[in-house]
Amino acid sequence: MSDAVNERPAREPGKRRLVLWRHGRTAWNVENRFQGKTDIPLDEVGVEQAERAASLLAALRPTAILASPLQRAADTADALAARTGLTVTHDADLIERDGGAWEGLTGPEIRARYPAEHAIWQPPGGETSAQVAKRVGAALDRAVDDLPPTGLLVVASHGAALRLGMSHLLGIPENIWERFGGLSNCCWSVLAEMRDGGWRLVEHNAGTLPEPVLGDDRTENGA
């Protein structure tokens, strides 16, 4: 079969937006334990965070909601679904980074037991940053294909997964991925589609609704 047959049809140009939303707090977040793909639920505070964030994100009038199937992300997404009437779809490629031997360990335990691996942030038996970026970035790209040109997709997932997947989608070189700070529990980043089909980061680690950028910097509709 030729490569042309396997290629996806070109996406219709538009003004799509992605809201990349980290799940609410868990007990392991409080204990500074590496969660990875371990399926840890939201704690009481995490449930409250999801409800508060959902009340804000509903005001953006999302057209679709996508989530990691891990319960901390799925339950966060459900809070928004309850307010919007939308159905949540799930994609296993949005789960958190496989932490291998680090899962369940605290930060100090990881540093003490795996100093060399900690120095390069590579969990033994787990995924590399590049693997996570490619996996999550591909999931986001697939999801965008199903969005109408003016659609807004909210993606409920995990801190490392979203930061790395976002970097991949933006075309950021791997050697500067760490320049993007992490997402706090139940905060989000917003990406806006550009005229050339690429993406612009317009909000990062936000906990309030996006505000228009007023100033002299070039914007998509500016000079």
C-alpha positions as CSV (number, residue, x, y, z in Angstrom):
1,M,0.0,0.0,0.0
2,S,1.4,3.4,-1.0
3,D,2.3,6.1,1.6
4,A,-0.3,8.3,0.0
5,V,-3.1,5.9,0.9
6,N,-1.9,5.9,4.5
7,E,-1.8,9.6,4.9
8,R,-4.6,11.4,6.7
9,P,-6.5,14.0,4.7
10,A,-5.4,17.5,5.1
11,R,-7.1,19.3,8.0
12,E,-9.4,22.1,7.1
13,P,-7.9,25.4,8.3
14,G,-9.5,27.0,11.3
15,K,-9.2,28.5,14.7
16,R,-9.3,25.4,16.9
17,R,-8.2,25.6,20.5
18,L,-6.9,23.0,22.9
19,V,-7.2,23.3,26.7
20,L,-4.7,20.9,28.2
21,W,-5.9,20.3,31.8
22,R,-4.1,18.5,34.5
23,H,-6.1,16.4,37.0
24,G,-6.9,17.4,40.5
25,R,-4.8,16.6,43.6
26,T,-4.2,13.0,44.8
27,A,-2.9,11.7,48.1
28,W,0.3,10.7,46.2
29,N,0.7,14.3,45.1
30,V,0.7,15.4,48.7
31,E,3.2,12.7,49.7
32,N,5.4,13.6,46.7
33,R,5.2,10.1,45.3
34,F,5.9,9.3,41.6
35,Q,2.5,8.2,40.3
36,G,3.2,7.4,36.6
37,K,0.7,4.9,35.3
38,T,-0.4,3.8,38.8
39,D,-4.1,4.4,39.0
40,I,-4.5,6.7,42.0
41,P,-7.9,8.5,42.7
42,L,-8.4,12.1,43.5
43,D,-8.4,13.1,47.1
44,E,-11.1,15.3,48.7
45,V,-9.2,18.5,47.7
46,G,-8.7,17.1,44.2
47,V,-12.5,16.6,43.8
48,E,-13.1,20.2,44.9
49,Q,-10.4,21.5,42.5
50,A,-12.0,19.7,39.6
51,E,-15.4,21.2,40.4
52,R,-14.0,24.7,40.6
53,A,-12.0,24.4,37.4
54,A,-14.9,22.8,35.6
55,S,-17.1,25.8,36.5
56,L,-14.5,28.1,34.8
57,L,-13.8,25.9,31.8
58,A,-17.5,25.4,31.0
59,A,-17.6,29.2,30.3
60,L,-15.3,28.6,27.4
61,R,-18.1,26.5,25.7
62,P,-16.0,23.4,24.9
63,T,-17.2,21.3,22.0
64,A,-15.5,18.1,23.1
65,I,-13.8,16.5,26.1
66,L,-11.0,13.9,25.9
67,A,-9.3,12.3,28.9
68,S,-6.8,9.8,30.1
69,P,-8.5,6.6,31.3
70,L,-6.7,6.8,34.7
71,Q,-9.3,7.7,37.3
72,R,-7.7,10.9,38.5
73,A,-7.9,12.3,35.0
74,A,-11.2,10.6,34.0
75,D,-12.9,11.9,37.2
76,T,-11.6,15.4,36.6
77,A,-13.0,15.3,33.1
78,D,-16.3,14.0,34.4
79,A,-16.7,17.2,36.5
80,L,-16.7,19.3,33.2
81,A,-18.9,16.8,31.4
82,A,-21.6,17.2,34.2
83,R,-21.6,21.0,33.6
84,T,-21.6,20.9,29.8
85,G,-23.6,17.8,28.9
86,L,-20.7,16.6,26.7
87,T,-19.6,13.0,26.7
88,V,-16.0,12.2,27.7
89,T,-14.0,10.0,25.4
90,H,-10.8,8.3,26.5
91,D,-7.5,7.6,24.9
92,A,-5.0,5.3,26.6
93,D,-2.2,7.2,24.9
94,L,-2.9,10.1,27.3
95,I,-1.9,8.2,30.4
96,E,1.0,9.5,32.5
97,R,4.6,8.6,31.9
98,D,5.5,5.0,32.8
99,G,7.7,5.5,35.9
100,G,9.1,2.0,36.0
101,A,10.9,1.3,39.3
102,W,10.1,4.8,40.6
103,E,6.3,4.5,40.8
104,G,5.2,4.7,44.4
105,L,8.5,6.1,45.7
106,T,8.9,9.6,47.1
107,G,11.3,12.2,45.7
108,P,13.9,11.6,48.4
109,E,13.7,7.8,47.9
110,I,14.2,8.2,44.2
111,R,17.3,10.4,44.7
112,A,18.8,8.0,47.3
113,R,18.2,4.7,45.4
114,Y,18.7,5.9,41.9
115,P,21.1,8.9,41.9
116,A,22.4,8.4,38.4
117,E,19.0,7.9,36.8
118,H,17.6,10.8,38.8
119,A,20.3,13.1,37.5
120,I,19.1,12.5,33.9
121,W,15.4,12.0,35.0
122,Q,15.1,8.5,33.4
123,P,13.2,6.0,35.5
124,P,14.6,2.5,35.2
125,G,12.2,0.3,33.3
126,G,10.1,3.4,32.4
127,E,9.5,5.6,29.4
128,T,11.9,8.2,28.0
129,S,10.8,11.8,27.7
130,A,10.9,11.5,23.9
131,Q,8.7,8.4,24.0
132,V,6.1,10.2,26.1
133,A,6.2,13.3,23.9
134,K,5.6,11.3,20.8
135,R,2.8,9.2,22.3
136,V,0.9,12.1,23.8
137,G,1.6,14.5,20.9
138,A,0.2,11.9,18.4
139,A,-2.9,11.5,20.6
140,L,-3.5,15.2,20.6
141,D,-3.0,15.5,16.9
142,R,-5.5,12.7,16.2
143,A,-8.0,14.3,18.5
144,V,-7.7,17.6,16.6
145,D,-8.6,15.9,13.4
146,D,-12.1,15.3,14.8
147,L,-12.6,19.0,15.8
148,P,-14.6,21.4,13.6
149,P,-12.6,24.5,12.5
150,T,-13.9,26.5,15.4
151,G,-13.9,23.7,17.9
152,L,-12.5,23.8,21.5
153,L,-11.2,20.5,22.9
154,V,-10.5,20.1,26.6
155,V,-8.0,17.3,27.3
156,A,-7.8,16.0,30.9
157,S,-4.5,14.3,31.5
158,H,-1.3,14.4,33.6
159,G,1.5,16.8,34.3
160,A,4.4,15.3,32.5
161,A,2.3,13.8,29.8
162,L,0.7,17.2,28.9
163,R,4.0,19.2,29.2
164,L,5.8,16.8,26.9
165,G,3.0,16.2,24.5
166,M,2.5,20.0,24.2
167,S,6.2,20.5,23.5
168,H,5.9,17.9,20.7
169,L,2.9,19.5,19.2
170,L,4.5,22.9,19.3
171,G,7.6,21.6,17.6
172,I,9.9,22.5,20.5
173,P,13.4,20.9,20.3
174,E,13.9,18.3,23.1
175,N,16.9,20.0,24.5
176,I,14.7,22.9,25.7
177,W,11.6,21.0,26.9
178,E,12.6,21.6,30.5
179,R,12.2,25.3,30.0
180,F,8.4,24.8,30.2
181,G,7.4,24.7,33.9
182,G,5.0,22.0,35.0
183,L,1.3,22.2,35.5
184,S,-0.2,22.6,39.0
185,N,-3.1,20.4,40.0
186,C,-6.2,21.3,38.0
187,C,-4.5,24.1,36.0
188,W,-4.3,24.1,32.3
189,S,-2.5,25.4,29.2
190,V,-4.3,26.8,26.1
191,L,-3.1,26.3,22.5
192,A,-4.6,28.2,19.6
193,E,-4.3,27.1,16.0
194,M,-2.4,29.4,13.7
195,R,-3.0,30.3,10.0
196,D,-0.3,27.8,8.9
197,G,-1.9,24.9,10.9
198,G,0.7,25.1,13.6
199,W,0.0,25.9,17.3
200,R,0.6,28.9,19.5
201,L,0.9,28.6,23.3
202,V,-1.4,31.4,24.6
203,E,-1.8,30.4,28.3
204,H,0.4,28.1,30.5
205,N,-0.4,26.8,34.0
206,A,-3.5,29.0,34.2
207,G,-6.1,28.7,36.8
208,T,-8.4,31.5,35.6
209,L,-10.0,32.1,32.2
210,P,-7.8,33.3,29.4
211,E,-7.5,37.0,29.0
212,P,-6.9,38.9,25.7
213,V,-3.2,39.9,25.3
214,L,-3.0,43.7,25.1
215,G,0.3,45.2,24.1
216,D,2.8,45.7,21.3
217,D,3.7,42.0,20.8
218,R,2.6,40.4,17.5
219,T,-0.6,38.3,17.9
220,E,-2.4,36.2,15.4
221,N,-4.7,39.1,14.6
222,G,-2.2,41.8,15.2
223,A,0.3,43.7,13.1
